[in-house]
Every structure is written in structure tokens, then in C-alpha cells.
Amino acid sequence: MAKKKRFVPLSEDLEKLALAAIMKGAVEEAVIHEEELSKIGKLVLQSIKHLRRNDAEEINPASVQAVAAEILGADHREIHSYIASCFSLTAGKEIGEIVRTVRDKSVLVEVLNEVGNQLATGAIDLSGIASKLDEGDNVQSLTSAADLVADGLPEEPRGLSLKTLPMLTEASGGLMGMWALASEAGVGKSTLSIQLAIEYGRVGPVLYYDMENGPEVMLYRVGKRYGGNVENVRKVTKNIYFRETIRTLSEDLRTFKGQPCLIIVDSLQKLPTSVEHRRTSLDVWVHRFERLKKDGHTVVLISEKNREEYGSASQRGFKETGEIEYSCDFGFHLIQEPSMPNLCKVIIVKNRHRPVVGSIGYLERVNGFRFVERA
């Protein structure tokens, strides 16, 4: 018989912090459960879920209030006051502080559930309780740098060698960490990203969050690349999983039980954000991808370019967020050659693991949806 999960009612402040963090896009709604909330808190959470189920473009206080009042029957004045107090409570707080508070709460609930389950069965297992605590406390003991190199210096960072893109492999050290790619529209961001997906699919799963085109368009492009041969397309895409929304990211990663994945986001500017806190929301997403990188996953972020950067390339060329220029390991731009529509220049603007920056060569479109390198 399945054990019933126990829910601990949240304090008023923690409830409001959690709901504000969800509305800002800092955490997913799964961090809290309706059973933990007050009556009005449940209405707010139900409103957020309703908006996401219906693929709302924005989750913001006004849209949440409208759903709660007009669909769920909440009092207009009461729901407005409650949502306003959620955001006033977070005023002056760093988003990281809010996220940590919500996560600490999640760990506490997991510990209490583990204890309750063990008491119910009469089988006390302290290691099970300790493992729940470890999930929220990964602080390691201090070790001197000298001890870390006692057995020799670390090897140079190296990622997946890209068979079809040796020039990019040499410049970056291989596909690893977090890559950021920007270009003007139509130059080839999506073409290159599907090429990276096919390369990585040889060794592991690829989670491709395509909010620009959809799986049919991308599979059509793969089909053109392989001359319409369905068997070849099936062979190279067996480890590629397309999604048109990124809201299932956590569940998707759990499907592979800790196995390192390539996560492709096309594009960064299409991620769900708050209208009122759009730039902050995008920066939070970048920080989240940075944590996934530290967990062993590889992330490729496709970005639109700032209009003032058209025809040129710099670290500031990634549109709407400054965090990507600090967080990415390898950042580069594709610049269209005006006189040669099938040719674009590759310019590296950020390279954490190699001294290579600036122009490194060209990519030429072949068969419409594949790139080959040109010196």
C-alpha cells in the first residue's frame, strides 16, 4: 500500500515567498503543494497552474489575479492585496536568498515525510533521514589547494569532440559546460544547434527545448540533411527528445536518473519570464543552467542579438541578459558574410578554458541544414 505523503502547513511569510518566487520564474510550482497553503494561497497556485496549462505567454501578478477572480471566484480586492503583499515581502531580497529559503523548506518537508514514514512502519533507518538532509546540505570540509594537487595537476578540461566541427572542438576544448551562441535571424543558430544535438546524441541523451520552431520543423530539417532517408534520420535522432516548453525540465532530467544530458534551449529570450521582472527572470534561468552544468550536464543556450550589435560581435551582444557573458564557458557569434549567403564567420567572444578568441574561420551551409568548416 502506498504511503500517504504528509504536508506541513507553511508559515504566512514562507507561503508568500514561495509563491512570489514561482511567479518570478525563480523556482517551479512543484516546490510547494496545495495542501501546504492557506485558502487564498491555494487560489494563487491554482491560477498559476491554469495559466501554464494554457501556455500563457506571461505569468505576472495581473494575469494571476485575473484568473483567480474571474475563473476561480476569488474576491478581487482580497486577491489583489494578497499578491501585492507577496511581492512586497520579497522587496530588497536577492532572488538567490528567496530560492534558498524555498529550497530549505522543501528539504525540511522531505525529512519530516521520511521520519513520518519510518515511524508508521516501525522501521527506523537513520541513513535514510541523513540522505534527505544531505540533499539540502552539500557543504564539504575545507581542503587546502596543496592537498588537491598532491597526486598531480588536473588535466586540461576537455569535452566531447565534434566530428563534423573540428575547428570548434580545437578552439573550445570540445562540447562541455555551458555554450552560448548568438546571431542575427536566419544566419544558422538552429541549424548549428541541431548539428550539435546529433553529435552529442552519439554518446548520451539530448533534451532539445525548441520554443521557436517545433519538432516537425526540426525533423524536416534533419530529413533534408540526410536526403530524406527515414532510417538514417531515426538512427541519428534516437537519443534526441524535443519539447516545445521547458516547464518539464526537472521531470525530464529525472527520467535519465542522473545521466549527463545535453540541454539545448532555443532560444533564451523565449523562456517563461515575468513581465515586471523580465531581465531578473532571464538571469535566474542562466543561474539555473549554471547549476545544471555543475551537476555534469552540458548546456547550449541560443540567444538573439542586441540590435546595436548587428554585423559585429562582443560579450554584450547576447540580448536582454548580462549574466550569460559571465556564466558561459564558451560564447560565440555567427556573422553573415554579406556577399556569400551560405557563409558565416565564427567569432569567439568568451573562452573560459582556452586562450582562443576572435575570428577562427567560417561555417558554410551544405544541403541547406548542415554546416561544414572553412578556414
Secondary structure, DSSP 4 states (H G I P E B T S, - for coil): -PPPPP-PPPPHHHHHHHHHHHHTTSS-GGGS-GGGS-HHHHHHHHHHHHHHHTT-S---HHHHHHHHHHTS---HHHHHHHHHHHHHHHTT--HHHHHHHHHHHHHHHHHHHHHHHHHHHT---HHHHHHHHHHH--PPPP--HHHHTTT-PPPPP--B--TT-HHHHHHHTSB-SEEEEEE-TTSSHHHHHHHHHHHHTTTS-EEEEESSS-HHHHHHHHHHHTTT-HHHHHHHHTTEEEES-STTHHHHHHHTTT---EEEEE-GGGS---STTHHHHHHHHHHHHHHHHHTT-EEEEEEPBPGGGTTS--GGGBTT-SHHHHH-SEEEEEEEETTEEEEEEEEEEEESSSS--EEEEEEEEETTTEEEEE-
